[in-house]
């Protein structure tokens, strides 16, 4: 959830840390802080409520010298956003400073023990408890900093990614992780720390990914020393990441979200590259090819995810059941992990996560794995926890997604699910060959139709300006487009702060119709498919109650176009592919309503990009 960056080397640390925080601000923006160790061995901590720019302004005129430092941008969990609760946190003696992403579940018990030992606390955070505990253990057992971190973390329950530095120790940066992402960038005699690759990529493309319950000691011109909490030595291969600096910059767009909407045709092309053979018109995902017997023998597929990824998962249910004839359950990960779900060894669990670090999805995955289920992951980030913890899987190759409101993550996840269902259905002979070929041919051309949808942006911008008055929205869809209605409503809620709900269109009569009046805009996702006539009836019911209708229809539509107040026409395509087109006008609609209302589109209040804590 929070953003972590660290540096040890020969360069001035402060500019590297501040630039890194700005690139990580999508992970948390309640407060920010930096700790620097200068050439005299003094440990200076500066922090400020609000954005990174507030911290930058606060540091003007202060001693920001030093070639070792750690920095943090916070999304508040324990303690409200303010200067005191911001990271880094000092130990009581101010000899140690620490940054932390995660939640220490037993912090109150540790705090009570430390209070008995004479420690006092300035903040309300679990993080201050952790740094105080490290200092206590270090003094009591006369340990080095890395040894003290190892021993302390043995008693910690919860999730953490931490960076720690110590006064008068100018060649020592210690980091550790469990349940929260942390990577180490390897430079020439220097090292970088990051909760993801975005603050590192300008300086190095060589990284190591720490595993759970590992502690790393970083010293200039020496190899990283990685140990487990049990003091076992660990060797990590250096991995070269492919992220480019231009991938994490706006490229002339006013917001990352708008850039990422327009990147969807490129992202889908990358997603299908090497997997969809346009000459043979066939799909081959290596993870499916290798494990087809697991799918052949599967009694059930369980797809688990959160938020936008859960909406993609719902579309996956339609796909797998139609093409593969395998029963599918779709589970909200945060509910699944705390139930007592019935999981069999012949089940397949598909966790879906953009970051590959979503805490609830990871926990659901581990639960299913403990019951012997086969785990097939779908995620975007190479080397993420889900990618490393699954039996097999498929990367979406969407590229970095910085905007908090997911756009290209959704369409690439749906594309992976489409390709999986097509390949499995063909292998299992549950999908007729002619139908398979027809859909694959259309999928090969879908990017051209997505780019046609991009041309609707100006039209949708005008429509959006009409509806900034609205306090509520309703989204309706059927079949493959019911999850798209849910996704459209979520996008509007996330970035405009307008209450919105998505429903299956036929369910409108079972309660939601009571909300319809002249003040209620209703977005109807209604391409001309097999349920079209049913949706026409729903539209008539809305009009009879003076509801304002924004309709997403197939180009050339006549019936709904007569009744809708505003009509957005998309190209025709195969029914199972329509979500890749219908979602784009809904992304534009939420974006433009939010911008007209003056919202911070890329950093909406109370939200962070990757939910790596419960």
N, C-alpha and C positions, 0 to 999 in steps of 0.2 A: 504494500500500500504506500508506504513512505519511500522516499528516494535517498539512496546512500551513494556517496562518492568519497574516495580517498586517494592520496598521492604520497609517495616517498621516492625521492630522487635528488637530482641536482638543480632542478628548475624551481622558480618561485611557485609555491603551492597555491597561493590564494587565487590567481587568475584561472588556474586549471579547475579549482574547486567551484568557483562561482559560475564559470561556463558550464561545468557539469551539472550544477544545481538547476540552471535554467533549462537544460535539456531533460532533466528529470522532473520538472515541475508538474508535468501531467500526472505524476504519481502521488502528489500531495502538495498542497499550497496553503495550509493553515498558518505555517510559520517556517522559518529557515534559520540555520545556524552553521557556524564554522569553528573549528578548533585548530590552532596553528602552534607549532613548536619552533621558536626562533633560535638563532645561533647561540644565544646565551643560555639556552635550555629552559626558557620561560614558556609556559603553556597558557596561551591566550584563547579564551572562548568568547565569541560574539554571536548573539542571536536576536531575532526580532520576529514579532507577530506579523503575519501577512506574507506577501510575495517575496521572491528572491530579491527583487529590486529594492524592497524595504531594507533588507539586510545589507545590500550593497551600499545604500545611502548611509546606513548606520555606521558602517565601517570606515567612512571617509575620515581621515585624520588619525586613525588608530594604527597601532603597530600590527600590520598584517604580513610581516616578514616571516620567512621560514620555508624550508624545503620539504617539510612533512606536515600533513594535515588531514583532517577528516571533516566532512560536511554532510548536511542532512536537510531535506525538505519534508515537512510533516503533514500527515493526514491524521487528525487527532483520534485516539482511542481512549487511553486513560488520561483524564485531565483536559480541561477546555483549552482551546487555542489561545495562548498568551506567551509573553516573553519568558516567564519562568518555566513553563512546560515544554518550551521549544528545546530541541536537541542542538548541540551536544550537551550532555550533563557532566558536571564535575563530580568527582568523589569528594568526601568531606574535607580532606586535606588539600583539595584542588591539585593533587599530583597526577590524577588520571582523568581523562575525558573519554566519553563513549557516545556513539550514535547507534540507533537500534531501529529496526523494522520488525514488527511482530507483536506478540502479546505474551507476557510472562504470567501464566495462570496462577502460580503459587506465590506471587510477589508479596501478598499481604502477610503470609506466614514468615517469609524471609525478612520483611520489614520489621515485624514484631521482634524477631530475634536480634536484629541490628539495633533497634531502639534500646533493648535491654543492655546491649554492649556500649551504649552511649552515643550512637549515631543519631544525627538529626537530619531532617529532610526539608528542602526548600520547595519542591514541586509535588504535584499529585500523580506523577507518572510511575509506571512500573520500571521504566528505564533507569531512573535515578536509583531505585532499589538495586538494580543489577550492578551498576558501577560501584555503589557502596559495598556490595557483597564481594566484588572482585578485590577491592582494596583491603577489606577485612581479611579475606583468605590469604592475600599476598603477604600481609604483615604477620599474621598468625603463624604461617608455615614457612616464612622467609623464602618466598618463591620469586621467580622471574615473572614478568607480566604474562607471557604466553602460558606458563605453567599455572598461574593463578586463574586465567581465563578457563583453561581446561578443567581445573578442579571445580571451579564455581559452577560451570555449566552442567556438571554431573548432577547437581541438585535442582536444576531449573526444569520446571514443567511448562511447556508452551512452545511457541514458535519464535525464532529470532534470526536476524542477520545483523551482525554487529561489526563495528570498527572501533578499535581502542588504541590510544596513544598515551604515553607517560612522560611527565616532566623529567628533564635531564636525561632522557633516553632518545637521542636524536637519530638513532638508526634502528628503530623498532616500531613497526605498525602491525598490530595483531587483528585478525578478523576471524569470524566463525559464523556458521549457519546451521539452522535446523528449521525446515518448513517454510523458510522465506528465501527468495533467490539472492545469490551473491556470486559475482565473478571477479577474477583477478586478471588484469591486463598486464602482459609481460612486455616491457620495453628494454632499451639498452641500459642496463644498470639501474633501472627505475621500474616502479610498479604502480598500477592504478587499481582502484577498487570501485565497483559499481553494482547497484542492484539490477541493472541490465547493461547492455552494451552501449547505450546512447552517449554516456559521458566519456567513454573510452575510445571510441572509434576514430577520433581525430588524431590520436597519438599512437595507437597500435591496433593491429587486427589479430594479434596472438593472445589467446586467453586460456585460462583453466576454469572449469566449473567445479566449485566446491560441492561435495555431497553433504547430506545431513550428518550432524555431529562431528564435523571436521573443523579444526582450528589451523590457521595458517599464520606463520611468522614471516613477515616481509622485511628484508634488510637490503640496503643498496649493494649492488654488485655481487650479490649472493643468490643462490637458487632459493625459491620459496621452500620453506619447511612446513609440510602438512602432516598433522597428526590427528588421530581420532581422540575422542574423549577418554578412551582407554589407553592412550599414549602409544598407539600403534602407528608406525610410519606408513605414509600413503604416497604412492606415486601417481601423478596425473600427467597424461599426455597433453601437450599444448595443441589447442584447436584453433584453426584460422577461421575467423568469421568473415562473412561476405558482405556485411552491411557497409554501405557507402555513406559518406558525410551528407551528400545531397538528399539521401533518403529521409533524413531526419530534419530537413529544413523546409520552410513553407513554399519555396519556389515561386514567390510572387503572389500567392493566394493570401487573402486576408486572414484565413483560418486554416488550421490543419484539417478540420472536418471537411471543408469544401474541397480542399486538395485531394483528400482521400476518397470522396465521392467520385470525383473525376478520374481517379486512378483505378477505378474498378475494372475497366476493360483491360488495362495492362496487368492488373493483379490476376484476373481470371486467365489471361493468356499464360502467365507464369505458372499458375496453378495447373493448367492442362498441358503445359510444355513437357514433352517426353512421355506423356501418359495417354494422350489422345492422338492416334495416328490418322492423319487426315487422308492419306493415300488408301489405307486399308479400311478406314472408317471403323476402327475398333479401339477399345480402351484397355490398358494394362497398367494396373497399379502393382508395384512389386510386392507390397505388403499383403495384398489380396492373393496374388499368384502363389506366393510362398505358403500361405496359410489357408488355401481354399478348402482343405479337408476339414478345418475347424469350423468353417461356415457351413459346409455341407452337413456336418453332424450336429450343428447347433439346434437346440430346441427353442431357444429364445435369444433375442438381442435386447440388451438394456442400454439405452443411451442416457448419459447423465451429464448435466451442464448447469450453468447459471446464466441469468440475464439473456442477452442477445444470443448467446450460444445455445441456450435452451430453446429459443424459438427456431433456430436452425435444426436442432434435434427433433422438434415436432415435425418438421418437413421430412426429416430422415425416416420417421415412422411411416409416413405415407409412401415413401419411396421403397423401403425394404419390404413392406407388406404387399405392395402392388407388384413389384418386379421379382422379389425373391421368395415370396410366400412364407416368410419366417415371422412369427409373432414378435412384436416389438413393444417394450415398455419404455416410456420416456420419463425420467425422474429428475426433479429438481435436486441437485446434489446436496444442498443443505438439509433437505428433508430425508433423503435416502440414507445418508450416513448415520442419522440418529434414530431411524426406525430399526426394526429387526427384520430386514428384508430377507425373503427366501431366495437364496442364490445357489445355483447348482454348478458343478464342475463342467457341465456341457453348455453353460450360458456363455455368451460373449458380452463383455461390457465395453462400450465405446464412450470414453470421456472426451468431451469437446471443450477446448479452452483456447482463446486467442493467445494468451501469454504463456500457457502451459504451467502456470504457477498458482492458479485459483485454488485457494485453501480448501474449500468445501469439495471441489471436484477431485482434488488430489486425495482427500480423505475417503471419498466414495470409491475411488479407484483402489486404494489400499484395502478397503473393506472387501470389495469383490475379489481381489487377488487372494486374500486370506481364505476365501471359500473355494479357491481353485478355478475361478472363472478365467477365461482367456481375455486379455486386455488389449484392445486395439485403439490407440490414441489418435486424435485429430487435434493438431495445434499448429501454431504459426512460428513459434520461436524455437530455432534449432538449439539443442542442448538444454532445453528447459526440463523441469522436474518431471512433467508428464512424458515428454519424449524419452527421457532416460529410464522411466519406471514402467513402461509398458512392454508387452511381449512383441508388439509390432505396431505399425501405424502409418499415417500419411501426413506429411506437412502440407499446409495450405499454401505456403509461399506467397502470402499476401504482401509481404514487405512490412516495414515498421508501421504501426498504427499509433499515432500520437494523440489524436483527438479522443477524449474520454468516451464520447458516444460512438460506438462501433458502426462502421459502414462496410468497408471492404472485408473486414473479418467475417461478417455475416454472409456475404455473397460467395466468398471463397470456401467457407465451411459448407454451404449448401452445394457448391460445385463438387467438392470432394465426396459428399454424401451421394450425389447423383452418379458420379463415376463409380463409386463403390457398388451401389445398387445395380447399375447396369452390368458391371463385370460379373458380380456374383449371380445375378439373375440369368445371365447367359451361360455361365459355367454350370449352374444347377438346372438349366433347361426349363426354368419357370417363366422365362421371358421369350416370347416368340422372336425368331431371328429377324424377321422383317420389321417388327416393332423396334427391336434393338437398333438396327441400322438406321431407321428413320430418326430416332431420338439422338443417336450419336451424330448423325449428319447435321441436325439442327443445333446441337450443342457446339459443334465446330464453328458454326456461324453466329453464335449468340452474341459475340462481342460487337459485331456490326450493329445489332439491334440495341445493345446497351448504349452504344455511342449515339444512336438515334434518340434514346431517352435523355441523354445529356442535353440535347437541343431544346428540351422542355423547360430548362432552368429559368429562362426569362419569363415565360408564361406563368410558371409556378410562383415566381417572385411577386408578380402582380397579384395573383390570387392570395398569396400569404398576407399581403398588406391589408386585405379586407378583414382578416380573422384575428387580428391582434387583440380585439375586444373580448374574445371568448375566454371564459373561465373553465369551460369543460369541452371536451371533444369525445365523440364516439367513433370507433373504427370497426367496420364490419367486413367479413370475408368468409368464404366457404372453401372446403377442401384444402388444396395446397396453399390457398391464400388466406386461410384463417390465421396461421402463424405469422403471415405478413401483416395482418391487421394488428396483432399483438405487438409486433416489432415497430410498426408505425406509431402506435400509441406510446410505446416506451421511449422512442426517440423524442417525441414531443414533450413528454414529462421531463426527460433528462435535461434538456437544454433550454426549454422555454418556461418551465415551471407551471405549465398549464395542466390541470388534471385531465387525464385521457384514459379511456378503457377500450380494449379490443374484445370483440365477441364473435362467435360464429353467427352469421347473419340470421340463421333460422332460430337462434335463441333469443332474438330481440323481443319476440312476443312473450317470452317467459320472464319478463321483469323489466329489462332496460327500456322498453318502449315507453314506460311511464316518464322517462326523462325527456322525451322528445317534445320540443316546442320551437318557437321561432328564434330562440337564443342558442339552440344546440346545433353546432356544425356536426355533420355526420360524414365521415370519409368511407365511401363504399368501394372496396376493391373488387371489381366485377368484370374481368376480362371475359370474352365470349367463350365459355366452356360448357361442360355438360350441366352445370347447375345454374346457368345464366338465367333461365326463365324464373327460377325460384328467387333469384336476387332481384329481378325486375319487380316481383311482387313485394319484396321488402322495401324497395325504393318507393313504390306507390304508397305503402303504409306510412313511410316517413313524410312524404309530401302531403298526405292527408292531415298530418299533424303539424304542418308548417316548418318542419325541420329544414335546415340549410344543407344541401348535398354537394359534396365534392366527390366526383366519381372518377375512378381509374378504369378506363375501358379500352377495349381493343380498337385499333384504328378502323374507322368506317362504321362504328356502332351507331345505331339509329334509336332504339327504344329507350335506353337509359339516358342518352344524350338529350332527348326531348324533355325529360323530367328533371335532370340535374341542374343545379344552379351554376356549377362549374364542372367542366368535363376535361380530363387529361387523357389523351389518347396515346397508347403504347403499341409497338408492333405486335403482330400475331406470332405465336410460337406454340410449341407443344405444351400441353397442360402442366406437366411436371417441371417445366423450365420457367413457367410464368413468374415464380417468386424472384428470379434473377432480374426481371424487368419491373414488376409492380412495386418492388421495394424502393426503387430509385426515386420516383416522384415523391414518395413519402419521406425519404431522406431530405430531399430539397425542401419540401413543405415545412418540416420541423426546423431546418436550418434557417430558412428565410423568416419564418415567424419569430424565431429567437433573435435574429439579428435586428429586425425591425423593433423588437422590444428592448433592444440594448443589452441582451444577455451576454455573458462570457461563454461563448459557444464551446471553446476547447477545454475550459476549466469550470464546468458548472458547479454550483455550490454543493457542498457535502459529498461530492463524488470523487473517486480516484479511478485511474484506469485499470489497475490490476488489484483485485481484492485478494490479497495474500494473507489476510487475517480473518478470523471469524467475526 
